[in-house]
Amino acid sequence: MANVADRFMKADVEAVVRLYNRRTELAGRLQSLQQKRNANAAAMKSGLEQEQRNVLIGEGKKLKEEIASCEAELAETEKNLEAEALRIPNMAHPDAPVGKEDKDNLEVKRVGEPVKFDFEPADHVKLGQDLDIIDFDSATKVSGTKFYYLKNEGVFLELGLVRYALDILSRKGFTPFITPDVAREGILEGIGFNPRGEESNVYTLEGEDACLVGTAEITLGGYYSDTVLPGEKLPLKMAGLSHCFRREAGAAGQFSRGLYRVHQFTKLEMFVLCVPEESDGFHGELRSIEEEIFGGLNIPFRVVDTCTGDLGAPAYRKWDLEAWMPGRNGGEWGEVTSTSNCTDYQARRLNIRFKDRDGKNRFVHMLNGTAIAVSRGIIAILDNVQQAVGSVRIPRALVPYCGFDVIRKK
């Protein structure tokens, strides 16, 4: 209960205990009634007087009604138990800072210092429009607010960022995937996302038991659902490229301007399945890869230990990497990646296990991390490497992938 309170979430632990006990009681009662029914049926087969048969027939009818009533109540109890249990979040790491606001996150590392310009810097929205690489107005006309077109060098910048990050992951032993943009609702629930309701950030497909994914974490996590993996195959390291779709209902204001909160973007996601004893180590590895990616782009960033109220239900611990964004409110840190250790929370819901050396089936630990969320990566680049003349100098690491080193006004 303290864990639920620290996360500022709505979950009734006492109701889960009560429903669990009631389910156990009903299951025992149902088994007893079924045994009596079987004994009644066996007795009917023996030679009996009609009066005795009539008594057994009456008892059989009564047992049938009691069994039907017990089965209905058991089914309803199990349904309610599952619904309440799904609301309970994972346990939080004992060192995770307690709180619910950004100010409660704990900065643990900083690489580089905020850029200082000798001219008045523009934000990424103005730069993108002036350089004719981002078009928000046409996207609003065609698709609605919070969509965008990438044009000209902006196209190669997105593709370059993906390939740059993908090459790093390939060297680290990740298997590359291009994942579906649609997943069944059961997979989303298993990962820990709420596919429906006012608080959902998910687009559901009308008439389908499916949703557009908000991250490849969903499709990568569901890849091995209902599977027992050979222990010697672990760890499994996956890199999934997908579009991401998010409703972003209620997102407004300065921090949502431009590319920061959009309904569709491209993201390369890291995902790891491992034995429980190794998940802390892999969490550190995912964080170091995110640092390597943004360090290689020479973008100033800091790492924060995410507070309990911002962990979400699945995460045991989460590190956020925040890049310096000088075009945001005169200069602010903005989240560009995160990495979470979800321990066995998702594996239990998706039934993903491995066979250990003793032949016992155990639940894997599952971790995820953003390699590059392209829209926010573009913000960080445009904001930090703009020139006084209005051009943008591409980070050296991206030049081989983009084919140019400067984006100039047309």
Sequence and secondary structure as in RCSB ss.txt:
>XXXX:A:sequence
MANVADRFMKADVEAVVRLYNRRTELAGRLQSLQQKRNANAAAMKSGLEQEQRNVLIGEGKKLKEEIASCEAELA
ETEKNLEAEALRIPNMAHPDAPVGKEDKDNLEVKRVGEPVKFDFEPADHVKLGQDLDIIDFDSATKVSGTKFYYL
KNEGVFLELGLVRYALDILSRKGFTPFITPDVAREGILEGIGFNPRGEESNVYTLEGEDACLVGTAEITLGGYYS
DTVLPGEKLPLKMAGLSHCFRREAGAAGQFSRGLYRVHQFTKLEMFVLCVPEESDGFHGELRSIEEEIFGGLNIP
FRVVDTCTGDLGAPAYRKWDLEAWMPGRNGGEWGEVTSTSNCTDYQARRLNIRFKDRDGKNRFVHMLNGTAIAVS
RGIIAILDNVQQAVGSVRIPRALVPYCGFDVIRKK
>XXXX:A:secstr
 HHHHHTT    HHHHHHHHHHHHHHHHHHHHHHHHHHHHHHHHTS   HHHHHHHHHHHHHHHHHHHHHHHHHH
HHHHHHHHHHTT      TTS   SSGGGSEEEEEES     SS    HHHHHHHTTSEEHHHHHHHT TT  EE
 THHHHHHHHHHHHHHHHHHHTT EEEE  SEEEHHHHHHHT   SSTT    B TTSSEEE SSHHHHHHHTTT
TEEEEGGG  EEEEEEEEEE   TT  SGGGTTTTS SEEEEEEEEEEE GGGHHHHHHHHHHHHHHHHHHTT  
EEEEE  GGGSTTT SEEEEEEEEETTSTTSEEEEEEEEEE TTHHHHHHTEEEE TTS EEE EEEEEEEEEHH
HHHHHHHHHSB TTS EE  GGGHHHHS SEE   
